[in-house]
Amino acid sequence: MTLATNLLSSTTAATPVSQATSSGAAAKLGADMNSFLKLLTAQLQNQDPLAPMDANAFTAQLAQYSSIEQQIATNKNMESLLDVQRANSMLSATSLVGQQVEVASDSVTLRSGTAQQMQLPALGQAGTARQALVTVTDASGTVLRQATTSLGSDATSWRWDGVDSRGKRVVDGTYKVAVTGIDSSGAATGPLDFTLRGTVDSVSRSGDEPRLSLGSLSVGFGNLRRL
């Protein structure tokens, strides 16, 4: 029964249920099962009458095939549930079109000289920081603009006007932005969390997650922080 055993081993090794789609795995399992049965039939026909095949081993191998088949069926059902979940996520995200939202992002997009409005944390959420230092950099990491603004009891709004530190207007595009807290002595306290505020123009899907478009800025649905 060596040939049939080797074929079963190659099937279980070459078709890991977690790494293949259920449809592809099922097709391969069916083909390997047919080959396995043909080999088994040939071995039964040519077995040594004085040393017959072990029926228990035969039954165990068929049980392994059945177990793999059940795993594939389970994966197929899980894929169907994930498709439903993705569709529901898209429907939920679509309801945000036209609404003002706040999202987490380390980038801003400049379009027609206007960038998304930033919402800086309130004093109670900024630890010992009393001011915020906003730094805008380009794709190469060059600092284009730095601005310091005081924090208030409520969230503070700040918007980059698309001008660099020399007063020159920069071209439209996507730029990195970071915010650092500054305490009353002028010392840096570390990064501060902030959000970008804008209107959702459209919703798309990339992979498993819906993406929200705020002007030319695209962020994942999981980056949504506030409506």
PyRosetta script that sets phi, psi and omega in degrees:
from pyrosetta import init, pose_from_sequence

init()
pose = pose_from_sequence("MTLATNLLSSTTAATPVSQATSSGAAAKLGADMNSFLKLLTAQLQNQDPLAPMDANAFTAQLAQYSSIEQQIATNKNMESLLDVQRANSMLSATSLVGQQVEVASDSVTLRSGTAQQMQLPALGQAGTARQALVTVTDASGTVLRQATTSLGSDATSWRWDGVDSRGKRVVDGTYKVAVTGIDSSGAATGPLDFTLRGTVDSVSRSGDEPRLSLGSLSVGFGNLRRL")
pose.set_psi(1, 18.9)
pose.set_omega(1, -174.5)
pose.set_phi(2, -64.8)
pose.set_psi(2, -44.1)
pose.set_omega(2, -177.3)
pose.set_phi(3, -62.3)
pose.set_psi(3, -46.1)
pose.set_omega(3, -179.9)
pose.set_phi(4, -63.9)
pose.set_psi(4, -38.0)
pose.set_omega(4, 179.2)
pose.set_phi(5, -65.2)
pose.set_psi(5, -43.0)
pose.set_omega(5, 178.9)
pose.set_phi(6, -62.7)
pose.set_psi(6, -38.8)
pose.set_omega(6, 179.9)
pose.set_phi(7, -64.5)
pose.set_psi(7, -41.4)
pose.set_omega(7, 178.0)
pose.set_phi(8, -63.6)
pose.set_psi(8, -40.3)
pose.set_omega(8, 179.5)
pose.set_phi(9, -62.6)
pose.set_psi(9, -41.4)
pose.set_omega(9, -180.0)
pose.set_phi(10, -68.3)
pose.set_psi(10, -31.7)
pose.set_omega(10, 178.7)
pose.set_phi(11, -67.1)
pose.set_psi(11, -46.5)
pose.set_omega(11, -178.3)
pose.set_phi(12, -69.5)
pose.set_psi(12, -28.4)
pose.set_omega(12, 180.0)
pose.set_phi(13, -81.6)
pose.set_psi(13, -36.5)
pose.set_omega(13, -174.1)
pose.set_phi(14, -86.6)
pose.set_psi(14, -9.8)
pose.set_omega(14, -178.1)
pose.set_phi(15, -124.4)
pose.set_psi(15, 65.1)
pose.set_omega(15, 176.4)
pose.set_phi(16, -68.5)
pose.set_psi(16, 121.7)
pose.set_omega(16, -172.4)
pose.set_phi(17, -60.5)
pose.set_psi(17, -31.0)
pose.set_omega(17, -176.9)
pose.set_phi(18, -78.6)
pose.set_psi(18, -11.0)
pose.set_omega(18, -174.6)
pose.set_phi(19, -114.8)
pose.set_psi(19, -3.6)
pose.set_omega(19, -179.2)
pose.set_phi(20, -125.2)
pose.set_psi(20, 154.5)
pose.set_omega(20, 175.5)
pose.set_phi(21, -68.9)
pose.set_psi(21, 152.1)
pose.set_omega(21, -176.8)
pose.set_phi(22, -62.7)
pose.set_psi(22, -37.5)
pose.set_omega(22, -179.0)
pose.set_phi(23, -66.3)
pose.set_psi(23, -44.4)
pose.set_omega(23, 179.0)
pose.set_phi(24, -66.2)
pose.set_psi(24, -40.2)
pose.set_omega(24, 179.4)
pose.set_phi(25, -65.8)
pose.set_psi(25, -39.3)
pose.set_omega(25, 179.9)
pose.set_phi(26, -65.3)
pose.set_psi(26, -39.8)
pose.set_omega(26, 179.6)
pose.set_phi(27, -64.5)
pose.set_psi(27, -42.7)
pose.set_omega(27, -180.0)
pose.set_phi(28, -68.0)
pose.set_psi(28, -40.3)
pose.set_omega(28, 179.3)
pose.set_phi(29, -61.8)
pose.set_psi(29, -41.3)
pose.set_omega(29, 179.7)
pose.set_phi(30, -62.9)
pose.set_psi(30, -42.1)
pose.set_omega(30, 179.8)
pose.set_phi(31, -66.3)
pose.set_psi(31, -43.2)
pose.set_omega(31, -180.0)
pose.set_phi(32, -68.0)
pose.set_psi(32, -34.0)
pose.set_omega(32, 178.8)
pose.set_phi(33, -64.8)
pose.set_psi(33, -41.2)
pose.set_omega(33, 178.2)
pose.set_phi(34, -62.8)
pose.set_psi(34, -43.7)
pose.set_omega(34, 178.5)
pose.set_phi(35, -64.0)
pose.set_psi(35, -41.0)
pose.set_omega(35, 178.9)
pose.set_phi(36, -60.2)
pose.set_psi(36, -45.2)
pose.set_omega(36, -178.8)
pose.set_phi(37, -66.9)
pose.set_psi(37, -36.8)
pose.set_omega(37, 177.7)
pose.set_phi(38, -64.6)
pose.set_psi(38, -44.8)
pose.set_omega(38, 178.0)
pose.set_phi(39, -63.9)
pose.set_psi(39, -40.5)
pose.set_omega(39, -179.9)
pose.set_phi(40, -64.0)
pose.set_psi(40, -42.0)
pose.set_omega(40, 178.6)
pose.set_phi(41, -62.1)
pose.set_psi(41, -42.2)
pose.set_omega(41, 178.6)
pose.set_phi(42, -63.7)
pose.set_psi(42, -39.7)
pose.set_omega(42, 179.9)
pose.set_phi(43, -68.0)
pose.set_psi(43, -37.8)
pose.set_omega(43, 177.7)
pose.set_phi(44, -64.0)
pose.set_psi(44, -39.8)
pose.set_omega(44, -178.9)
pose.set_phi(45, -69.0)
pose.set_psi(45, -28.6)
pose.set_omega(45, -175.0)
pose.set_phi(46, -111.9)
pose.set_psi(46, 16.9)
pose.set_omega(46, -179.1)
pose.set_phi(47, -70.1)
pose.set_psi(47, 155.9)
pose.set_omega(47, 177.9)
pose.set_phi(48, -77.3)
pose.set_psi(48, 118.5)
pose.set_omega(48, -179.7)
pose.set_phi(49, -57.3)
pose.set_psi(49, -27.7)
pose.set_omega(49, -178.9)
pose.set_phi(50, -84.0)
pose.set_psi(50, -13.1)
pose.set_omega(50, 178.1)
pose.set_phi(51, -139.5)
pose.set_psi(51, 69.8)
pose.set_omega(51, -175.7)
pose.set_phi(52, -64.4)
pose.set_psi(52, 159.7)
pose.set_omega(52, 178.8)
pose.set_phi(53, -63.2)
pose.set_psi(53, 149.8)
pose.set_omega(53, 179.3)
pose.set_phi(54, -79.4)
pose.set_psi(54, 113.1)
pose.set_omega(54, -178.6)
pose.set_phi(55, -63.5)
pose.set_psi(55, -32.1)
pose.set_omega(55, 179.9)
pose.set_phi(56, -66.2)
pose.set_psi(56, -40.3)
pose.set_omega(56, 179.0)
pose.set_phi(57, -65.9)
pose.set_psi(57, -40.3)
pose.set_omega(57, 178.0)
pose.set_phi(58, -60.0)
pose.set_psi(58, -46.6)
pose.set_omega(58, -179.9)
pose.set_phi(59, -63.6)
pose.set_psi(59, -39.5)
pose.set_omega(59, -179.3)
pose.set_phi(60, -63.5)
pose.set_psi(60, -39.2)
pose.set_omega(60, -179.2)
pose.set_phi(61, -69.4)
pose.set_psi(61, -39.2)
pose.set_omega(61, 175.8)
pose.set_phi(62, -63.8)
pose.set_psi(62, -36.1)
pose.set_omega(62, 179.0)
pose.set_phi(63, -65.6)
pose.set_psi(63, -35.0)
pose.set_omega(63, 177.5)
pose.set_phi(64, -65.1)
pose.set_psi(64, -41.7)
pose.set_omega(64, 176.8)
pose.set_phi(65, -60.7)
pose.set_psi(65, -43.1)
pose.set_omega(65, -179.6)
pose.set_phi(66, -62.9)
pose.set_psi(66, -38.7)
pose.set_omega(66, 179.5)
pose.set_phi(67, -64.8)
pose.set_psi(67, -42.9)
pose.set_omega(67, 178.6)
pose.set_phi(68, -63.5)
pose.set_psi(68, -41.1)
pose.set_omega(68, 179.8)
pose.set_phi(69, -61.1)
pose.set_psi(69, -40.1)
pose.set_omega(69, 178.8)
pose.set_phi(70, -67.0)
pose.set_psi(70, -38.2)
pose.set_omega(70, 177.9)
pose.set_phi(71, -63.4)
pose.set_psi(71, -41.2)
pose.set_omega(71, 178.9)
pose.set_phi(72, -63.4)
pose.set_psi(72, -42.4)
pose.set_omega(72, 178.8)
pose.set_phi(73, -62.5)
pose.set_psi(73, -39.4)
pose.set_omega(73, 178.4)
pose.set_phi(74, -64.2)
pose.set_psi(74, -42.6)
pose.set_omega(74, 177.8)
pose.set_phi(75, -61.4)
pose.set_psi(75, -39.8)
pose.set_omega(75, -179.9)
pose.set_phi(76, -62.3)
pose.set_psi(76, -41.4)
pose.set_omega(76, 177.9)
pose.set_phi(77, -65.9)
pose.set_psi(77, -38.8)
pose.set_omega(77, 178.6)
pose.set_phi(78, -64.6)
pose.set_psi(78, -39.4)
pose.set_omega(78, 178.0)
pose.set_phi(79, -62.8)
pose.set_psi(79, -37.5)
pose.set_omega(79, 178.0)
pose.set_phi(80, -65.4)
pose.set_psi(80, -41.6)
pose.set_omega(80, 179.0)
pose.set_phi(81, -65.3)
pose.set_psi(81, -37.7)
pose.set_omega(81, 178.4)
pose.set_phi(82, -65.8)
pose.set_psi(82, -38.0)
pose.set_omega(82, 177.5)
pose.set_phi(83, -61.4)
pose.set_psi(83, -41.8)
pose.set_omega(83, 178.1)
pose.set_phi(84, -63.9)
pose.set_psi(84, -42.1)
pose.set_omega(84, 179.8)
pose.set_phi(85, -63.8)
pose.set_psi(85, -40.9)
pose.set_omega(85, 178.6)
pose.set_phi(86, -63.3)
pose.set_psi(86, -41.2)
pose.set_omega(86, 179.3)
pose.set_phi(87, -63.4)
pose.set_psi(87, -41.4)
pose.set_omega(87, 178.6)
pose.set_phi(88, -64.7)
pose.set_psi(88, -37.9)
pose.set_omega(88, 178.3)
pose.set_phi(89, -63.6)
pose.set_psi(89, -40.4)
pose.set_omega(89, 178.6)
pose.set_phi(90, -64.1)
pose.set_psi(90, -42.0)
pose.set_omega(90, 179.4)
pose.set_phi(91, -63.3)
pose.set_psi(91, -41.1)
pose.set_omega(91, 178.8)
pose.set_phi(92, -63.9)
pose.set_psi(92, -43.0)
pose.set_omega(92, -178.7)
pose.set_phi(93, -68.1)
pose.set_psi(93, -35.0)
pose.set_omega(93, -178.9)
pose.set_phi(94, -60.4)
pose.set_psi(94, -31.0)
pose.set_omega(94, -179.2)
pose.set_phi(95, -67.1)
pose.set_psi(95, -12.2)
pose.set_omega(95, -179.5)
pose.set_phi(96, -86.7)
pose.set_psi(96, -10.7)
pose.set_omega(96, -178.8)
pose.set_phi(97, -59.1)
pose.set_psi(97, 128.0)
pose.set_omega(97, -179.4)
pose.set_phi(98, 91.2)
pose.set_psi(98, -6.2)
pose.set_omega(98, -178.9)
pose.set_phi(99, -98.5)
pose.set_psi(99, 152.2)
pose.set_omega(99, 173.3)
pose.set_phi(100, -80.7)
pose.set_psi(100, 129.3)
pose.set_omega(100, -180.0)
pose.set_phi(101, -135.5)
pose.set_psi(101, 166.0)
pose.set_omega(101, 172.3)
pose.set_phi(102, -119.9)
pose.set_psi(102, 131.7)
pose.set_omega(102, -177.9)
pose.set_phi(103, -129.4)
pose.set_psi(103, 155.7)
pose.set_omega(103, 174.5)
pose.set_phi(104, -89.1)
pose.set_psi(104, 131.3)
pose.set_omega(104, 179.0)
pose.set_phi(105, -163.3)
pose.set_psi(105, 144.8)
pose.set_omega(105, 176.0)
pose.set_phi(106, -99.3)
pose.set_psi(106, 14.3)
pose.set_omega(106, 178.6)
pose.set_phi(107, -131.8)
pose.set_psi(107, 149.7)
pose.set_omega(107, 170.6)
pose.set_phi(108, -125.2)
pose.set_psi(108, 152.1)
pose.set_omega(108, 176.6)
pose.set_phi(109, -113.1)
pose.set_psi(109, 133.2)
pose.set_omega(109, 178.7)
pose.set_phi(110, -99.9)
pose.set_psi(110, 122.0)
pose.set_omega(110, 179.6)
pose.set_phi(111, -135.9)
pose.set_psi(111, 122.7)
pose.set_omega(111, -176.2)
pose.set_phi(112, 55.6)
pose.set_psi(112, 36.0)
pose.set_omega(112, 176.8)
pose.set_phi(113, 78.2)
pose.set_psi(113, 9.2)
pose.set_omega(113, -178.4)
pose.set_phi(114, -125.2)
pose.set_psi(114, 134.6)
pose.set_omega(114, 178.2)
pose.set_phi(115, -112.5)
pose.set_psi(115, 168.3)
pose.set_omega(115, 177.0)
pose.set_phi(116, -64.5)
pose.set_psi(116, 146.3)
pose.set_omega(116, 178.8)
pose.set_phi(117, -74.8)
pose.set_psi(117, 134.8)
pose.set_omega(117, 178.5)
pose.set_phi(118, -96.0)
pose.set_psi(118, 142.2)
pose.set_omega(118, 175.4)
pose.set_phi(119, -112.3)
pose.set_psi(119, 110.5)
pose.set_omega(119, -179.4)
pose.set_phi(120, -89.6)
pose.set_psi(120, 149.7)
pose.set_omega(120, -174.3)
pose.set_phi(121, -66.6)
pose.set_psi(121, 155.5)
pose.set_omega(121, 175.5)
pose.set_phi(122, -75.2)
pose.set_psi(122, 164.2)
pose.set_omega(122, -177.8)
pose.set_phi(123, -54.8)
pose.set_psi(123, -40.3)
pose.set_omega(123, -177.9)
pose.set_phi(124, -68.0)
pose.set_psi(124, -14.8)
pose.set_omega(124, -179.0)
pose.set_phi(125, -107.7)
pose.set_psi(125, 0.5)
pose.set_omega(125, -173.7)
pose.set_phi(126, -108.3)
pose.set_psi(126, 12.7)
pose.set_omega(126, -179.2)
pose.set_phi(127, 65.2)
pose.set_psi(127, -127.3)
pose.set_omega(127, -179.0)
pose.set_phi(128, -89.8)
pose.set_psi(128, -1.1)
pose.set_omega(128, -178.7)
pose.set_phi(129, -68.4)
pose.set_psi(129, 139.9)
pose.set_omega(129, 176.2)
pose.set_phi(130, -116.4)
pose.set_psi(130, -17.3)
pose.set_omega(130, 177.5)
pose.set_phi(131, -135.9)
pose.set_psi(131, 165.1)
pose.set_omega(131, 177.3)
pose.set_phi(132, -125.7)
pose.set_psi(132, 131.7)
pose.set_omega(132, 175.7)
pose.set_phi(133, -102.2)
pose.set_psi(133, 114.1)
pose.set_omega(133, -179.8)
pose.set_phi(134, -96.9)
pose.set_psi(134, 127.6)
pose.set_omega(134, -179.2)
pose.set_phi(135, -121.3)
pose.set_psi(135, 125.9)
pose.set_omega(135, 178.6)
pose.set_phi(136, -111.6)
pose.set_psi(136, 128.0)
pose.set_omega(136, -179.7)
pose.set_phi(137, -126.1)
pose.set_psi(137, 159.3)
pose.set_omega(137, 176.8)
pose.set_phi(138, -92.1)
pose.set_psi(138, -173.7)
pose.set_omega(138, -174.7)
pose.set_phi(139, -62.9)
pose.set_psi(139, -27.1)
pose.set_omega(139, -179.2)
pose.set_phi(140, -88.4)
pose.set_psi(140, -1.5)
pose.set_omega(140, 179.7)
pose.set_phi(141, 91.1)
pose.set_psi(141, 2.8)
pose.set_omega(141, 178.5)
pose.set_phi(142, -72.2)
pose.set_psi(142, 129.7)
pose.set_omega(142, 179.5)
pose.set_phi(143, -72.6)
pose.set_psi(143, 121.6)
pose.set_omega(143, 179.7)
pose.set_phi(144, -95.4)
pose.set_psi(144, -35.9)
pose.set_omega(144, -174.1)
pose.set_phi(145, -156.0)
pose.set_psi(145, 139.3)
pose.set_omega(145, 170.9)
pose.set_phi(146, -130.5)
pose.set_psi(146, 137.8)
pose.set_omega(146, -179.8)
pose.set_phi(147, -143.0)
pose.set_psi(147, 141.1)
pose.set_omega(147, 178.9)
pose.set_phi(148, -111.6)
pose.set_psi(148, 134.0)
pose.set_omega(148, 179.3)
pose.set_phi(149, -137.3)
pose.set_psi(149, 145.2)
pose.set_omega(149, -179.7)
pose.set_phi(150, -76.1)
pose.set_psi(150, 145.7)
pose.set_omega(150, 175.7)
pose.set_phi(151, -92.3)
pose.set_psi(151, 147.9)
pose.set_omega(151, -179.0)
pose.set_phi(152, -118.6)
pose.set_psi(152, -175.7)
pose.set_omega(152, -179.8)
pose.set_phi(153, -68.8)
pose.set_psi(153, -22.4)
pose.set_omega(153, 173.9)
pose.set_phi(154, -114.0)
pose.set_psi(154, 171.2)
pose.set_omega(154, 178.3)
pose.set_phi(155, -58.3)
pose.set_psi(155, 138.7)
pose.set_omega(155, -178.7)
pose.set_phi(156, -102.6)
pose.set_psi(156, 133.6)
pose.set_omega(156, 179.5)
pose.set_phi(157, -92.5)
pose.set_psi(157, 141.1)
pose.set_omega(157, 175.4)
pose.set_phi(158, -146.7)
pose.set_psi(158, 137.4)
pose.set_omega(158, 179.8)
pose.set_phi(159, -133.3)
pose.set_psi(159, 129.9)
pose.set_omega(159, 176.1)
pose.set_phi(160, -72.4)
pose.set_psi(160, 133.5)
pose.set_omega(160, -177.2)
pose.set_phi(161, -91.2)
pose.set_psi(161, 7.6)
pose.set_omega(161, 177.7)
pose.set_phi(162, 79.3)
pose.set_psi(162, 14.9)
pose.set_omega(162, -179.3)
pose.set_phi(163, -111.1)
pose.set_psi(163, 139.0)
pose.set_omega(163, 179.1)
pose.set_phi(164, -84.6)
pose.set_psi(164, -176.0)
pose.set_omega(164, -175.1)
pose.set_phi(165, -66.8)
pose.set_psi(165, -16.6)
pose.set_omega(165, 178.1)
pose.set_phi(166, -95.9)
pose.set_psi(166, 4.1)
pose.set_omega(166, 179.9)
pose.set_phi(167, 84.2)
pose.set_psi(167, 10.2)
pose.set_omega(167, -179.3)
pose.set_phi(168, -93.8)
pose.set_psi(168, 135.1)
pose.set_omega(168, 179.5)
pose.set_phi(169, -75.1)
pose.set_psi(169, 132.0)
pose.set_omega(169, -179.4)
pose.set_phi(170, -93.8)
pose.set_psi(170, 163.8)
pose.set_omega(170, -177.2)
pose.set_phi(171, -75.2)
pose.set_psi(171, 155.5)
pose.set_omega(171, 176.5)
pose.set_phi(172, -61.1)
pose.set_psi(172, 147.6)
pose.set_omega(172, 179.9)
pose.set_phi(173, 160.9)
pose.set_psi(173, -167.6)
pose.set_omega(173, -179.9)
pose.set_phi(174, -105.9)
pose.set_psi(174, 133.7)
pose.set_omega(174, -176.7)
pose.set_phi(175, -133.1)
pose.set_psi(175, 148.6)
pose.set_omega(175, 178.0)
pose.set_phi(176, -80.7)
pose.set_psi(176, 148.3)
pose.set_omega(176, 179.6)
pose.set_phi(177, -140.3)
pose.set_psi(177, 139.9)
pose.set_omega(177, 178.8)
pose.set_phi(178, -139.1)
pose.set_psi(178, 151.4)
pose.set_omega(178, -179.2)
pose.set_phi(179, -127.8)
pose.set_psi(179, 129.0)
pose.set_omega(179, 179.4)
pose.set_phi(180, -118.6)
pose.set_psi(180, 137.3)
pose.set_omega(180, 178.1)
pose.set_phi(181, -80.1)
pose.set_psi(181, 145.2)
pose.set_omega(181, 177.5)
pose.set_phi(182, -126.3)
pose.set_psi(182, 126.3)
pose.set_omega(182, -178.3)
pose.set_phi(183, -85.2)
pose.set_psi(183, -176.3)
pose.set_omega(183, -174.2)
pose.set_phi(184, -66.5)
pose.set_psi(184, -19.0)
pose.set_omega(184, 178.6)
pose.set_phi(185, -91.7)
pose.set_psi(185, -2.3)
pose.set_omega(185, 179.9)
pose.set_phi(186, 91.0)
pose.set_psi(186, 6.3)
pose.set_omega(186, -179.7)
pose.set_phi(187, -89.2)
pose.set_psi(187, 147.1)
pose.set_omega(187, 178.6)
pose.set_phi(188, -72.6)
pose.set_psi(188, 137.1)
pose.set_omega(188, 179.9)
pose.set_phi(189, -106.7)
pose.set_psi(189, -2.8)
pose.set_omega(189, 180.0)
pose.set_phi(190, 113.4)
pose.set_psi(190, 175.4)
pose.set_omega(190, -178.6)
pose.set_phi(191, -62.8)
pose.set_psi(191, 146.2)
pose.set_omega(191, 175.2)
pose.set_phi(192, -114.3)
pose.set_psi(192, 141.2)
pose.set_omega(192, 174.6)
pose.set_phi(193, -72.6)
pose.set_psi(193, 143.7)
pose.set_omega(193, 178.1)
pose.set_phi(194, -149.8)
pose.set_psi(194, 166.7)
pose.set_omega(194, 177.2)
pose.set_phi(195, -129.5)
pose.set_psi(195, 163.6)
pose.set_omega(195, 173.3)
pose.set_phi(196, -110.9)
pose.set_psi(196, 137.8)
pose.set_omega(196, -177.8)
pose.set_phi(197, -111.4)
pose.set_psi(197, 135.8)
pose.set_omega(197, 179.2)
pose.set_phi(198, -170.8)
pose.set_psi(198, 177.5)
pose.set_omega(198, 179.9)
pose.set_phi(199, -98.2)
pose.set_psi(199, 133.9)
pose.set_omega(199, 178.3)
pose.set_phi(200, -74.8)
pose.set_psi(200, 118.1)
pose.set_omega(200, -179.6)
pose.set_phi(201, -89.1)
pose.set_psi(201, -37.3)
pose.set_omega(201, -177.3)
pose.set_phi(202, -159.6)
pose.set_psi(202, 167.4)
pose.set_omega(202, 179.5)
pose.set_phi(203, -128.7)
pose.set_psi(203, 135.2)
pose.set_omega(203, 176.0)
pose.set_phi(204, -134.5)
pose.set_psi(204, 176.8)
pose.set_omega(204, 178.2)
pose.set_phi(205, -128.1)
pose.set_psi(205, 131.7)
pose.set_omega(205, 175.8)
pose.set_phi(206, -125.8)
pose.set_psi(206, 110.2)
pose.set_omega(206, -175.1)
pose.set_phi(207, 71.0)
pose.set_psi(207, -128.5)
pose.set_omega(207, -177.2)
pose.set_phi(208, -93.1)
pose.set_psi(208, -11.1)
pose.set_omega(208, -171.8)
pose.set_phi(209, -113.4)
pose.set_psi(209, 134.4)
pose.set_omega(209, 173.0)
pose.set_phi(210, -65.6)
pose.set_psi(210, 151.7)
pose.set_omega(210, 177.1)
pose.set_phi(211, -122.5)
pose.set_psi(211, 139.5)
pose.set_omega(211, -179.7)
pose.set_phi(212, -101.6)
pose.set_psi(212, 134.8)
pose.set_omega(212, 177.0)
pose.set_phi(213, -106.3)
pose.set_psi(213, 118.8)
pose.set_omega(213, 175.6)
pose.set_phi(214, -112.4)
pose.set_psi(214, 94.1)
pose.set_omega(214, -171.3)
pose.set_phi(215, 67.0)
pose.set_psi(215, -125.4)
pose.set_omega(215, 178.2)
pose.set_phi(216, -96.9)
pose.set_psi(216, 8.0)
pose.set_omega(216, 176.7)
pose.set_phi(217, -95.1)
pose.set_psi(217, 129.2)
pose.set_omega(217, 179.1)
pose.set_phi(218, -118.6)
pose.set_psi(218, 127.4)
pose.set_omega(218, -179.9)
pose.set_phi(219, -133.9)
pose.set_psi(219, 155.9)
pose.set_omega(219, 177.5)
pose.set_phi(220, -70.7)
pose.set_psi(220, 153.6)
pose.set_omega(220, -179.9)
pose.set_phi(221, -58.1)
pose.set_psi(221, -31.4)
pose.set_omega(221, 179.5)
pose.set_phi(222, -68.6)
pose.set_psi(222, -12.4)
pose.set_omega(222, 178.3)
pose.set_phi(223, -84.8)
pose.set_psi(223, -4.8)
pose.set_omega(223, 179.3)
pose.set_phi(224, -64.8)
pose.set_psi(224, 128.8)
pose.set_omega(224, -178.4)
pose.set_phi(225, -115.7)
pose.set_psi(225, -33.6)
pose.set_omega(225, -176.0)
pose.set_phi(226, -157.9)
pose.set_psi(226, 144.0)
pose.set_omega(226, 175.9)
pose.set_phi(227, -96.4)
pose.dump_pdb("model.pdb")
